[in-house]
Amino acid sequence: MAMGVYVSGTGSLFTNNGLLNVSPPFWSSVIGSNSSAQGMTILGGAKAINNHIMNIGTSEGNKGRAVLGFVYGALVSTNASFINKASG
């Protein structure tokens, strides 16, 4: 699993004011490389805010390999929060 930003715990806050790219896993014959990708994981009362750009990719261009697993921009637990303030 590819995990980008991990925010956990009440009072924890992550703010994205830049560029966050999330590239999904593609089929591979290498054991353990076929899983999921997460841009942000927000847990345990934490908060995250996106003010700018999140690129959540689902294409590998012309290589023709299939996307495997799940691709999340933000994976949020029930007691955490994510606010997307970006426009467009």
HTML snippet that shows the backbone in 3Dmol.js (N, CA, C, O; Angstrom):
<script src="https://3Dmol.org/build/3Dmol-min.js"></script>
<div id="view" style="width:600px;height:400px;position:relative"></div>
<script>
const pdb = `
ATOM      1  N   MET A   1       0.841  -1.166   0.000  1.00  0.00           N
ATOM      2  CA  MET A   1       0.000   0.000   0.000  1.00  0.00           C
ATOM      3  C   MET A   1       0.889   1.233   0.000  1.00  0.00           C
ATOM      4  O   MET A   1       1.855   1.313   0.759  1.00  0.00           O
ATOM      5  N   ALA A   2       0.564   2.175  -0.840  1.00  0.00           N
ATOM      6  CA  ALA A   2       1.270   3.451  -0.856  1.00  0.00           C
ATOM      7  C   ALA A   2       0.433   4.472  -0.101  1.00  0.00           C
ATOM      8  O   ALA A   2      -0.697   4.770  -0.489  1.00  0.00           O
ATOM      9  N   MET A   3       0.986   4.996   0.962  1.00  0.00           N
ATOM     10  CA  MET A   3       0.262   5.948   1.782  1.00  0.00           C
ATOM     11  C   MET A   3       1.038   7.252   1.799  1.00  0.00           C
ATOM     12  O   MET A   3       2.230   7.266   2.106  1.00  0.00           O
ATOM     13  N   GLY A   4       0.374   8.332   1.473  1.00  0.00           N
ATOM     14  CA  GLY A   4       1.019   9.637   1.455  1.00  0.00           C
ATOM     15  C   GLY A   4       1.052  10.256   2.844  1.00  0.00           C
ATOM     16  O   GLY A   4       1.911   9.912   3.656  1.00  0.00           O
ATOM     17  N   VAL A   5       0.134  11.156   3.122  1.00  0.00           N
ATOM     18  CA  VAL A   5       0.057  11.877   4.391  1.00  0.00           C
ATOM     19  C   VAL A   5      -0.791  11.081   5.371  1.00  0.00           C
ATOM     20  O   VAL A   5      -1.882  10.630   5.020  1.00  0.00           O
ATOM     21  N   TYR A   6      -0.305  10.903   6.594  1.00  0.00           N
ATOM     22  CA  TYR A   6      -1.025  10.183   7.639  1.00  0.00           C
ATOM     23  C   TYR A   6      -1.227  11.147   8.800  1.00  0.00           C
ATOM     24  O   TYR A   6      -0.258  11.615   9.397  1.00  0.00           O
ATOM     25  N   VAL A   7      -2.510  11.453   9.129  1.00  0.00           N
ATOM     26  CA  VAL A   7      -2.830  12.388  10.198  1.00  0.00           C
ATOM     27  C   VAL A   7      -3.689  11.654  11.212  1.00  0.00           C
ATOM     28  O   VAL A   7      -4.728  11.101  10.852  1.00  0.00           O
ATOM     29  N   SER A   8      -3.276  11.639  12.475  1.00  0.00           N
ATOM     30  CA  SER A   8      -4.012  10.881  13.475  1.00  0.00           C
ATOM     31  C   SER A   8      -4.002  11.601  14.818  1.00  0.00           C
ATOM     32  O   SER A   8      -2.992  12.178  15.221  1.00  0.00           O
ATOM     33  N   GLY A   9      -5.137  11.559  15.500  1.00  0.00           N
ATOM     34  CA  GLY A   9      -5.238  12.096  16.848  1.00  0.00           C
ATOM     35  C   GLY A   9      -5.984  13.410  16.927  1.00  0.00           C
ATOM     36  O   GLY A   9      -5.819  14.292  16.084  1.00  0.00           O
ATOM     37  N   THR A  10      -6.809  13.524  17.955  1.00  0.00           N
ATOM     38  CA  THR A  10      -7.567  14.749  18.195  1.00  0.00           C
ATOM     39  C   THR A  10      -6.621  15.939  18.299  1.00  0.00           C
ATOM     40  O   THR A  10      -5.615  15.883  19.006  1.00  0.00           O
ATOM     41  N   GLY A  11      -6.951  17.010  17.593  1.00  0.00           N
ATOM     42  CA  GLY A  11      -6.117  18.209  17.581  1.00  0.00           C
ATOM     43  C   GLY A  11      -5.083  18.225  16.480  1.00  0.00           C
ATOM     44  O   GLY A  11      -4.464  19.262  16.243  1.00  0.00           O
ATOM     45  N   SER A  12      -4.873  17.099  15.791  1.00  0.00           N
ATOM     46  CA  SER A  12      -3.917  17.063  14.674  1.00  0.00           C
ATOM     47  C   SER A  12      -4.566  17.657  13.430  1.00  0.00           C
ATOM     48  O   SER A  12      -5.731  17.384  13.142  1.00  0.00           O
ATOM     49  N   LEU A  13      -3.815  18.467  12.698  1.00  0.00           N
ATOM     50  CA  LEU A  13      -4.332  19.121  11.501  1.00  0.00           C
ATOM     51  C   LEU A  13      -3.266  19.106  10.416  1.00  0.00           C
ATOM     52  O   LEU A  13      -2.108  19.442  10.664  1.00  0.00           O
ATOM     53  N   PHE A  14      -3.669  18.711   9.205  1.00  0.00           N
ATOM     54  CA  PHE A  14      -2.794  18.811   8.030  1.00  0.00           C
ATOM     55  C   PHE A  14      -3.489  19.707   7.028  1.00  0.00           C
ATOM     56  O   PHE A  14      -4.675  19.526   6.752  1.00  0.00           O
ATOM     57  N   THR A  15      -2.761  20.680   6.473  1.00  0.00           N
ATOM     58  CA  THR A  15      -3.296  21.570   5.448  1.00  0.00           C
ATOM     59  C   THR A  15      -2.432  21.460   4.205  1.00  0.00           C
ATOM     60  O   THR A  15      -1.224  21.691   4.253  1.00  0.00           O
ATOM     61  N   ASN A  16      -3.066  21.101   3.079  1.00  0.00           N
ATOM     62  CA  ASN A  16      -2.363  21.039   1.799  1.00  0.00           C
ATOM     63  C   ASN A  16      -2.533  22.374   1.093  1.00  0.00           C
ATOM     64  O   ASN A  16      -3.634  22.726   0.668  1.00  0.00           O
ATOM     65  N   ASN A  17      -1.435  23.118   0.970  1.00  0.00           N
ATOM     66  CA  ASN A  17      -1.443  24.382   0.224  1.00  0.00           C
ATOM     67  C   ASN A  17      -0.642  24.257  -1.062  1.00  0.00           C
ATOM     68  O   ASN A  17      -0.371  25.257  -1.725  1.00  0.00           O
ATOM     69  N   GLY A  18      -0.267  23.050  -1.412  1.00  0.00           N
ATOM     70  CA  GLY A  18       0.556  22.823  -2.592  1.00  0.00           C
ATOM     71  C   GLY A  18      -0.071  21.814  -3.518  1.00  0.00           C
ATOM     72  O   GLY A  18      -1.265  21.879  -3.812  1.00  0.00           O
ATOM     73  N   LEU A  19       0.731  20.886  -3.974  1.00  0.00           N
ATOM     74  CA  LEU A  19       0.319  19.870  -4.932  1.00  0.00           C
ATOM     75  C   LEU A  19       0.516  18.497  -4.305  1.00  0.00           C
ATOM     76  O   LEU A  19       1.602  18.178  -3.820  1.00  0.00           O
ATOM     77  N   LEU A  20      -0.543  17.684  -4.317  1.00  0.00           N
ATOM     78  CA  LEU A  20      -0.468  16.318  -3.794  1.00  0.00           C
ATOM     79  C   LEU A  20      -0.859  15.368  -4.919  1.00  0.00           C
ATOM     80  O   LEU A  20      -2.010  15.361  -5.355  1.00  0.00           O
ATOM     81  N   ASN A  21       0.092  14.565  -5.389  1.00  0.00           N
ATOM     82  CA  ASN A  21      -0.155  13.591  -6.455  1.00  0.00           C
ATOM     83  C   ASN A  21      -0.341  12.202  -5.856  1.00  0.00           C
ATOM     84  O   ASN A  21       0.428  11.777  -4.993  1.00  0.00           O
ATOM     85  N   VAL A  22      -1.365  11.505  -6.322  1.00  0.00           N
ATOM     86  CA  VAL A  22      -1.614  10.134  -5.883  1.00  0.00           C
ATOM     87  C   VAL A  22      -1.615   9.258  -7.130  1.00  0.00           C
ATOM     88  O   VAL A  22      -2.486   9.385  -7.990  1.00  0.00           O
ATOM     89  N   SER A  23      -0.642   8.379  -7.216  1.00  0.00           N
ATOM     90  CA  SER A  23      -0.517   7.486  -8.365  1.00  0.00           C
ATOM     91  C   SER A  23      -0.923   6.077  -7.943  1.00  0.00           C
ATOM     92  O   SER A  23      -0.369   5.532  -6.989  1.00  0.00           O
ATOM     93  N   PRO A  24      -1.878   5.492  -8.642  1.00  0.00           N
ATOM     94  CA  PRO A  24      -2.350   4.163  -8.258  1.00  0.00           C
ATOM     95  C   PRO A  24      -1.361   3.070  -8.634  1.00  0.00           C
ATOM     96  O   PRO A  24      -0.502   3.260  -9.495  1.00  0.00           O
ATOM     97  N   PRO A  25      -1.494   1.923  -7.976  1.00  0.00           N
ATOM     98  CA  PRO A  25      -0.668   0.781  -8.375  1.00  0.00           C
ATOM     99  C   PRO A  25      -1.213   0.164  -9.659  1.00  0.00           C
ATOM    100  O   PRO A  25      -2.422   0.160  -9.892  1.00  0.00           O
ATOM    101  N   PHE A  26      -0.339  -0.341 -10.464  1.00  0.00           N
ATOM    102  CA  PHE A  26      -0.711  -1.019 -11.696  1.00  0.00           C
ATOM    103  C   PHE A  26      -0.255  -2.463 -11.614  1.00  0.00           C
ATOM    104  O   PHE A  26       0.613  -2.803 -10.811  1.00  0.00           O
ATOM    105  N   TRP A  27      -0.834  -3.301 -12.436  1.00  0.00           N
ATOM    106  CA  TRP A  27      -0.511  -4.723 -12.395  1.00  0.00           C
ATOM    107  C   TRP A  27       0.988  -4.926 -12.462  1.00  0.00           C
ATOM    108  O   TRP A  27       1.680  -4.282 -13.251  1.00  0.00           O
ATOM    109  N   SER A  28       1.487  -5.835 -11.620  1.00  0.00           N
ATOM    110  CA  SER A  28       2.900  -6.158 -11.594  1.00  0.00           C
ATOM    111  C   SER A  28       3.068  -7.621 -11.209  1.00  0.00           C
ATOM    112  O   SER A  28       2.271  -8.162 -10.442  1.00  0.00           O
ATOM    113  N   SER A  29       4.092  -8.252 -11.734  1.00  0.00           N
ATOM    114  CA  SER A  29       4.380  -9.635 -11.369  1.00  0.00           C
ATOM    115  C   SER A  29       5.192  -9.713 -10.073  1.00  0.00           C
ATOM    116  O   SER A  29       5.455 -10.808  -9.576  1.00  0.00           O
ATOM    117  N   VAL A  30       5.591  -8.561  -9.522  1.00  0.00           N
ATOM    118  CA  VAL A  30       6.357  -8.525  -8.282  1.00  0.00           C
ATOM    119  C   VAL A  30       5.409  -8.740  -7.103  1.00  0.00           C
ATOM    120  O   VAL A  30       4.449  -7.987  -6.937  1.00  0.00           O
ATOM    121  N   ILE A  31       5.665  -9.742  -6.299  1.00  0.00           N
ATOM    122  CA  ILE A  31       4.814 -10.063  -5.151  1.00  0.00           C
ATOM    123  C   ILE A  31       4.786  -8.892  -4.175  1.00  0.00           C
ATOM    124  O   ILE A  31       5.823  -8.326  -3.829  1.00  0.00           O
ATOM    125  N   GLY A  32       3.577  -8.542  -3.740  1.00  0.00           N
ATOM    126  CA  GLY A  32       3.410  -7.475  -2.764  1.00  0.00           C
ATOM    127  C   GLY A  32       3.290  -6.085  -3.345  1.00  0.00           C
ATOM    128  O   GLY A  32       3.120  -5.125  -2.594  1.00  0.00           O
ATOM    129  N   SER A  33       3.371  -5.942  -4.661  1.00  0.00           N
ATOM    130  CA  SER A  33       3.298  -4.606  -5.250  1.00  0.00           C
ATOM    131  C   SER A  33       1.893  -4.251  -5.720  1.00  0.00           C
ATOM    132  O   SER A  33       1.662  -3.129  -6.170  1.00  0.00           O
ATOM    133  N   ASN A  34       0.957  -5.179  -5.624  1.00  0.00           N
ATOM    134  CA  ASN A  34      -0.407  -4.943  -6.079  1.00  0.00           C
ATOM    135  C   ASN A  34      -1.296  -4.626  -4.873  1.00  0.00           C
ATOM    136  O   ASN A  34      -1.763  -5.542  -4.196  1.00  0.00           O
ATOM    137  N   SER A  35      -1.534  -3.343  -4.599  1.00  0.00           N
ATOM    138  CA  SER A  35      -2.325  -2.968  -3.430  1.00  0.00           C
ATOM    139  C   SER A  35      -3.111  -1.699  -3.710  1.00  0.00           C
ATOM    140  O   SER A  35      -3.741  -1.595  -4.763  1.00  0.00           O
ATOM    141  N   SER A  36      -3.094  -0.734  -2.805  1.00  0.00           N
ATOM    142  CA  SER A  36      -3.859   0.494  -2.984  1.00  0.00           C
ATOM    143  C   SER A  36      -2.958   1.708  -2.783  1.00  0.00           C
ATOM    144  O   SER A  36      -1.817   1.585  -2.340  1.00  0.00           O
ATOM    145  N   ALA A  37      -3.494   2.887  -3.118  1.00  0.00           N
ATOM    146  CA  ALA A  37      -2.761   4.138  -2.948  1.00  0.00           C
ATOM    147  C   ALA A  37      -3.674   5.149  -2.267  1.00  0.00           C
ATOM    148  O   ALA A  37      -4.852   5.263  -2.604  1.00  0.00           O
ATOM    149  N   GLN A  38      -3.115   5.886  -1.300  1.00  0.00           N
ATOM    150  CA  GLN A  38      -3.883   6.871  -0.565  1.00  0.00           C
ATOM    151  C   GLN A  38      -3.115   8.178  -0.500  1.00  0.00           C
ATOM    152  O   GLN A  38      -1.936   8.201  -0.146  1.00  0.00           O
ATOM    153  N   GLY A  39      -3.794   9.271  -0.847  1.00  0.00           N
ATOM    154  CA  GLY A  39      -3.166  10.588  -0.743  1.00  0.00           C
ATOM    155  C   GLY A  39      -3.081  11.050   0.703  1.00  0.00           C
ATOM    156  O   GLY A  39      -2.025  11.481   1.166  1.00  0.00           O
ATOM    157  N   MET A  40      -4.209  10.957   1.418  1.00  0.00           N
ATOM    158  CA  MET A  40      -4.271  11.324   2.830  1.00  0.00           C
ATOM    159  C   MET A  40      -5.061  10.259   3.574  1.00  0.00           C
ATOM    160  O   MET A  40      -6.069   9.760   3.074  1.00  0.00           O
ATOM    161  N   THR A  41      -4.601   9.915   4.762  1.00  0.00           N
ATOM    162  CA  THR A  41      -5.349   9.061   5.672  1.00  0.00           C
ATOM    163  C   THR A  41      -5.565   9.876   6.938  1.00  0.00           C
ATOM    164  O   THR A  41      -4.608  10.306   7.583  1.00  0.00           O
ATOM    165  N   ILE A  42      -6.844  10.088   7.292  1.00  0.00           N
ATOM    166  CA  ILE A  42      -7.181  10.946   8.430  1.00  0.00           C
ATOM    167  C   ILE A  42      -7.955  10.111   9.444  1.00  0.00           C
ATOM    168  O   ILE A  42      -9.023   9.583   9.132  1.00  0.00           O
ATOM    169  N   LEU A  43      -7.415   9.989  10.664  1.00  0.00           N
ATOM    170  CA  LEU A  43      -7.965   9.086  11.678  1.00  0.00           C
ATOM    171  C   LEU A  43      -8.038   9.733  13.058  1.00  0.00           C
ATOM    172  O   LEU A  43      -7.392  10.748  13.322  1.00  0.00           O
ATOM    173  N   GLY A  44      -8.835   9.127  13.927  1.00  0.00           N
ATOM    174  CA  GLY A  44      -8.798   9.416  15.356  1.00  0.00           C
ATOM    175  C   GLY A  44      -9.042  10.854  15.754  1.00  0.00           C
ATOM    176  O   GLY A  44      -8.352  11.362  16.637  1.00  0.00           O
ATOM    177  N   GLY A  45     -10.003  11.532  15.136  1.00  0.00           N
ATOM    178  CA  GLY A  45     -10.318  12.908  15.505  1.00  0.00           C
ATOM    179  C   GLY A  45      -9.477  13.958  14.799  1.00  0.00           C
ATOM    180  O   GLY A  45      -9.638  15.149  15.065  1.00  0.00           O
ATOM    181  N   ALA A  46      -8.594  13.554  13.917  1.00  0.00           N
ATOM    182  CA  ALA A  46      -7.746  14.494  13.178  1.00  0.00           C
ATOM    183  C   ALA A  46      -8.547  15.208  12.092  1.00  0.00           C
ATOM    184  O   ALA A  46      -9.656  14.800  11.747  1.00  0.00           O
ATOM    185  N   LYS A  47      -7.960  16.285  11.561  1.00  0.00           N
ATOM    186  CA  LYS A  47      -8.587  17.063  10.494  1.00  0.00           C
ATOM    187  C   LYS A  47      -7.575  17.295   9.380  1.00  0.00           C
ATOM    188  O   LYS A  47      -6.374  17.408   9.625  1.00  0.00           O
ATOM    189  N   ALA A  48      -8.081  17.364   8.153  1.00  0.00           N
ATOM    190  CA  ALA A  48      -7.245  17.712   7.004  1.00  0.00           C
ATOM    191  C   ALA A  48      -8.020  18.672   6.117  1.00  0.00           C
ATOM    192  O   ALA A  48      -9.235  18.552   5.961  1.00  0.00           O
ATOM    193  N   ILE A  49      -7.303  19.626   5.538  1.00  0.00           N
ATOM    194  CA  ILE A  49      -7.896  20.625   4.658  1.00  0.00           C
ATOM    195  C   ILE A  49      -7.079  20.676   3.377  1.00  0.00           C
ATOM    196  O   ILE A  49      -5.851  20.751   3.414  1.00  0.00           O
ATOM    197  N   ASN A  50      -7.770  20.637   2.244  1.00  0.00           N
ATOM    198  CA  ASN A  50      -7.108  20.797   0.960  1.00  0.00           C
ATOM    199  C   ASN A  50      -7.440  22.182   0.407  1.00  0.00           C
ATOM    200  O   ASN A  50      -8.600  22.472   0.113  1.00  0.00           O
ATOM    201  N   ASN A  51      -6.424  23.038   0.265  1.00  0.00           N
ATOM    202  CA  ASN A  51      -6.616  24.384  -0.280  1.00  0.00           C
ATOM    203  C   ASN A  51      -6.154  24.511  -1.719  1.00  0.00           C
ATOM    204  O   ASN A  51      -6.384  25.542  -2.352  1.00  0.00           O
ATOM    205  N   HIS A  52      -5.511  23.486  -2.244  1.00  0.00           N
ATOM    206  CA  HIS A  52      -4.933  23.658  -3.584  1.00  0.00           C
ATOM    207  C   HIS A  52      -5.235  22.459  -4.474  1.00  0.00           C
ATOM    208  O   HIS A  52      -6.406  22.192  -4.744  1.00  0.00           O
ATOM    209  N   ILE A  53      -4.240  21.737  -4.935  1.00  0.00           N
ATOM    210  CA  ILE A  53      -4.435  20.722  -5.976  1.00  0.00           C
ATOM    211  C   ILE A  53      -4.142  19.324  -5.449  1.00  0.00           C
ATOM    212  O   ILE A  53      -3.135  19.082  -4.784  1.00  0.00           O
ATOM    213  N   MET A  54      -5.059  18.410  -5.771  1.00  0.00           N
ATOM    214  CA  MET A  54      -4.827  16.981  -5.557  1.00  0.00           C
ATOM    215  C   MET A  54      -5.059  16.288  -6.894  1.00  0.00           C
ATOM    216  O   MET A  54      -6.171  16.306  -7.422  1.00  0.00           O
ATOM    217  N   ASN A  55      -4.025  15.685  -7.434  1.00  0.00           N
ATOM    218  CA  ASN A  55      -4.139  14.918  -8.680  1.00  0.00           C
ATOM    219  C   ASN A  55      -4.272  13.451  -8.306  1.00  0.00           C
ATOM    220  O   ASN A  55      -3.345  12.857  -7.755  1.00  0.00           O
ATOM    221  N   ILE A  56      -5.425  12.870  -8.607  1.00  0.00           N
ATOM    222  CA  ILE A  56      -5.670  11.466  -8.310  1.00  0.00           C
ATOM    223  C   ILE A  56      -5.639  10.742  -9.647  1.00  0.00           C
ATOM    224  O   ILE A  56      -6.623  10.752 -10.386  1.00  0.00           O
ATOM    225  N   GLY A  57      -4.519  10.117  -9.955  1.00  0.00           N
ATOM    226  CA  GLY A  57      -4.322   9.516 -11.271  1.00  0.00           C
ATOM    227  C   GLY A  57      -4.928   8.135 -11.390  1.00  0.00           C
ATOM    228  O   GLY A  57      -4.896   7.348 -10.444  1.00  0.00           O
ATOM    229  N   THR A  58      -5.477   7.845 -12.544  1.00  0.00           N
ATOM    230  CA  THR A  58      -5.993   6.504 -12.816  1.00  0.00           C
ATOM    231  C   THR A  58      -5.525   5.984 -14.165  1.00  0.00           C
ATOM    232  O   THR A  58      -6.061   4.993 -14.662  1.00  0.00           O
ATOM    233  N   SER A  59      -4.547   6.625 -14.760  1.00  0.00           N
ATOM    234  CA  SER A  59      -4.067   6.214 -16.075  1.00  0.00           C
ATOM    235  C   SER A  59      -2.547   6.104 -16.062  1.00  0.00           C
ATOM    236  O   SER A  59      -1.855   6.901 -15.428  1.00  0.00           O
ATOM    237  N   GLU A  60      -2.055   5.121 -16.759  1.00  0.00           N
ATOM    238  CA  GLU A  60      -0.606   4.956 -16.894  1.00  0.00           C
ATOM    239  C   GLU A  60      -0.177   5.291 -18.320  1.00  0.00           C
ATOM    240  O   GLU A  60       0.874   4.853 -18.786  1.00  0.00           O
ATOM    241  N   GLY A  61      -0.994   6.060 -18.989  1.00  0.00           N
ATOM    242  CA  GLY A  61      -0.651   6.450 -20.348  1.00  0.00           C
ATOM    243  C   GLY A  61      -0.801   5.300 -21.320  1.00  0.00           C
ATOM    244  O   GLY A  61      -1.839   4.639 -21.339  1.00  0.00           O
ATOM    245  N   ASN A  62       0.215   5.051 -22.125  1.00  0.00           N
ATOM    246  CA  ASN A  62       0.125   4.046 -23.190  1.00  0.00           C
ATOM    247  C   ASN A  62       0.708   2.691 -22.807  1.00  0.00           C
ATOM    248  O   ASN A  62       0.923   1.863 -23.692  1.00  0.00           O
ATOM    249  N   LYS A  63       0.973   2.428 -21.533  1.00  0.00           N
ATOM    250  CA  LYS A  63       1.590   1.163 -21.145  1.00  0.00           C
ATOM    251  C   LYS A  63       0.585   0.022 -21.095  1.00  0.00           C
ATOM    252  O   LYS A  63       0.974  -1.141 -21.206  1.00  0.00           O
ATOM    253  N   GLY A  64      -0.694   0.324 -20.933  1.00  0.00           N
ATOM    254  CA  GLY A  64      -1.735  -0.692 -21.036  1.00  0.00           C
ATOM    255  C   GLY A  64      -1.889  -1.619 -19.852  1.00  0.00           C
ATOM    256  O   GLY A  64      -2.541  -2.656 -19.976  1.00  0.00           O
ATOM    257  N   ARG A  65      -1.317  -1.290 -18.713  1.00  0.00           N
ATOM    258  CA  ARG A  65      -1.491  -2.142 -17.537  1.00  0.00           C
ATOM    259  C   ARG A  65      -2.711  -1.685 -16.747  1.00  0.00           C
ATOM    260  O   ARG A  65      -3.023  -0.495 -16.701  1.00  0.00           O
ATOM    261  N   ALA A  66      -3.389  -2.629 -16.135  1.00  0.00           N
ATOM    262  CA  ALA A  66      -4.610  -2.332 -15.393  1.00  0.00           C
ATOM    263  C   ALA A  66      -4.309  -1.751 -14.017  1.00  0.00           C
ATOM    264  O   ALA A  66      -3.325  -2.116 -13.373  1.00  0.00           O
ATOM    265  N   VAL A  67      -5.188  -0.826 -13.572  1.00  0.00           N
ATOM    266  CA  VAL A  67      -5.114  -0.307 -12.208  1.00  0.00           C
ATOM    267  C   VAL A  67      -5.557  -1.405 -11.260  1.00  0.00           C
ATOM    268  O   VAL A  67      -6.545  -2.092 -11.518  1.00  0.00           O
ATOM    269  N   LEU A  68      -4.832  -1.574 -10.164  1.00  0.00           N
ATOM    270  CA  LEU A  68      -5.180  -2.586  -9.166  1.00  0.00           C
ATOM    271  C   LEU A  68      -5.493  -1.921  -7.839  1.00  0.00           C
ATOM    272  O   LEU A  68      -4.968  -0.854  -7.524  1.00  0.00           O
ATOM    273  N   GLY A  69      -6.345  -2.557  -7.075  1.00  0.00           N
ATOM    274  CA  GLY A  69      -6.666  -2.038  -5.761  1.00  0.00           C
ATOM    275  C   GLY A  69      -7.506  -0.782  -5.841  1.00  0.00           C
ATOM    276  O   GLY A  69      -8.203  -0.544  -6.826  1.00  0.00           O
ATOM    277  N   PHE A  70      -7.430   0.018  -4.790  1.00  0.00           N
ATOM    278  CA  PHE A  70      -8.215   1.238  -4.693  1.00  0.00           C
ATOM    279  C   PHE A  70      -7.302   2.443  -4.719  1.00  0.00           C
ATOM    280  O   PHE A  70      -6.138   2.363  -4.327  1.00  0.00           O
ATOM    281  N   VAL A  71      -7.834   3.561  -5.182  1.00  0.00           N
ATOM    282  CA  VAL A  71      -7.101   4.818  -5.201  1.00  0.00           C
ATOM    283  C   VAL A  71      -7.957   5.847  -4.467  1.00  0.00           C
ATOM    284  O   VAL A  71      -9.079   6.136  -4.883  1.00  0.00           O
ATOM    285  N   TYR A  72      -7.429   6.396  -3.377  1.00  0.00           N
ATOM    286  CA  TYR A  72      -8.162   7.364  -2.565  1.00  0.00           C
ATOM    287  C   TYR A  72      -7.420   8.690  -2.540  1.00  0.00           C
ATOM    288  O   TYR A  72      -6.204   8.722  -2.355  1.00  0.00           O
ATOM    289  N   GLY A  73      -8.143   9.772  -2.725  1.00  0.00           N
ATOM    290  CA  GLY A  73      -7.562  11.085  -2.482  1.00  0.00           C
ATOM    291  C   GLY A  73      -7.441  11.305  -0.990  1.00  0.00           C
ATOM    292  O   GLY A  73      -6.390  11.698  -0.485  1.00  0.00           O
ATOM    293  N   ALA A  74      -8.560  11.039  -0.276  1.00  0.00           N
ATOM    294  CA  ALA A  74      -8.584  11.165   1.180  1.00  0.00           C
ATOM    295  C   ALA A  74      -9.403  10.013   1.745  1.00  0.00           C
ATOM    296  O   ALA A  74     -10.563   9.829   1.379  1.00  0.00           O
ATOM    297  N   LEU A  75      -8.801   9.249   2.627  1.00  0.00           N
ATOM    298  CA  LEU A  75      -9.477   8.157   3.321  1.00  0.00           C
ATOM    299  C   LEU A  75      -9.709   8.642   4.749  1.00  0.00           C
ATOM    300  O   LEU A  75      -8.765   8.836   5.514  1.00  0.00           O
ATOM    301  N   VAL A  76     -10.993   8.837   5.096  1.00  0.00           N
ATOM    302  CA  VAL A  76     -11.355   9.504   6.349  1.00  0.00           C
ATOM    303  C   VAL A  76     -12.132   8.554   7.253  1.00  0.00           C
ATOM    304  O   VAL A  76     -13.127   7.970   6.823  1.00  0.00           O
ATOM    305  N   SER A  77     -11.689   8.392   8.504  1.00  0.00           N
ATOM    306  CA  SER A  77     -12.428   7.557   9.454  1.00  0.00           C
ATOM    307  C   SER A  77     -13.663   8.312   9.940  1.00  0.00           C
ATOM    308  O   SER A  77     -13.783   9.517   9.720  1.00  0.00           O
ATOM    309  N   THR A  78     -14.572   7.610  10.595  1.00  0.00           N
ATOM    310  CA  THR A  78     -15.850   8.214  11.005  1.00  0.00           C
ATOM    311  C   THR A  78     -15.704   9.347  12.011  1.00  0.00           C
ATOM    312  O   THR A  78     -16.595  10.192  12.095  1.00  0.00           O
ATOM    313  N   ASN A  79     -14.623   9.399  12.773  1.00  0.00           N
ATOM    314  CA  ASN A  79     -14.469  10.467  13.762  1.00  0.00           C
ATOM    315  C   ASN A  79     -13.430  11.512  13.358  1.00  0.00           C
ATOM    316  O   ASN A  79     -12.939  12.258  14.204  1.00  0.00           O
ATOM    317  N   ALA A  80     -13.098  11.566  12.077  1.00  0.00           N
ATOM    318  CA  ALA A  80     -12.146  12.533  11.548  1.00  0.00           C
ATOM    319  C   ALA A  80     -12.853  13.396  10.508  1.00  0.00           C
ATOM    320  O   ALA A  80     -14.019  13.157  10.197  1.00  0.00           O
ATOM    321  N   SER A  81     -12.154  14.406   9.965  1.00  0.00           N
ATOM    322  CA  SER A  81     -12.800  15.245   8.957  1.00  0.00           C
ATOM    323  C   SER A  81     -11.821  15.676   7.876  1.00  0.00           C
ATOM    324  O   SER A  81     -10.618  15.811   8.102  1.00  0.00           O
ATOM    325  N   PHE A  82     -12.388  15.886   6.685  1.00  0.00           N
ATOM    326  CA  PHE A  82     -11.631  16.373   5.523  1.00  0.00           C
ATOM    327  C   PHE A  82     -12.464  17.453   4.863  1.00  0.00           C
ATOM    328  O   PHE A  82     -13.647  17.247   4.591  1.00  0.00           O
ATOM    329  N   ILE A  83     -11.857  18.609   4.601  1.00  0.00           N
ATOM    330  CA  ILE A  83     -12.538  19.695   3.912  1.00  0.00           C
ATOM    331  C   ILE A  83     -11.756  20.023   2.652  1.00  0.00           C
ATOM    332  O   ILE A  83     -10.553  20.277   2.704  1.00  0.00           O
ATOM    333  N   ASN A  84     -12.457  20.015   1.509  1.00  0.00           N
ATOM    334  CA  ASN A  84     -11.834  20.400   0.242  1.00  0.00           C
ATOM    335  C   ASN A  84     -12.251  21.823  -0.078  1.00  0.00           C
ATOM    336  O   ASN A  84     -13.392  22.066  -0.469  1.00  0.00           O
ATOM    337  N   LYS A  85     -11.328  22.766   0.088  1.00  0.00           N
ATOM    338  CA  LYS A  85     -11.610  24.176  -0.178  1.00  0.00           C
ATOM    339  C   LYS A  85     -11.164  24.598  -1.568  1.00  0.00           C
ATOM    340  O   LYS A  85     -11.313  25.759  -1.948  1.00  0.00           O
ATOM    341  N   ALA A  86     -10.619  23.656  -2.325  1.00  0.00           N
ATOM    342  CA  ALA A  86     -10.145  23.977  -3.676  1.00  0.00           C
ATOM    343  C   ALA A  86     -11.322  24.152  -4.614  1.00  0.00           C
ATOM    344  O   ALA A  86     -12.362  23.515  -4.446  1.00  0.00           O
ATOM    345  N   SER A  87     -11.158  25.005  -5.587  1.00  0.00           N
ATOM    346  CA  SER A  87     -12.193  25.184  -6.604  1.00  0.00           C
ATOM    347  C   SER A  87     -11.694  24.603  -7.913  1.00  0.00           C
ATOM    348  O   SER A  87     -10.491  24.526  -8.164  1.00  0.00           O
ATOM    349  N   GLY A  88     -12.638  24.201  -8.734  1.00  0.00           N
ATOM    350  CA  GLY A  88     -12.259  23.674 -10.043  1.00  0.00           C
ATOM    351  C   GLY A  88     -12.253  22.185 -10.119  1.00  0.00           C
ATOM    352  O   GLY A  88     -11.950  21.622 -11.171  1.00  0.00           O
TER     353      GLY A  88
END
`;
const viewer = $3Dmol.createViewer("view");
viewer.addModel(pdb, "pdb");
viewer.setStyle({}, {cartoon: {color: "spectrum"}});
viewer.zoomTo();
viewer.render();
</script>
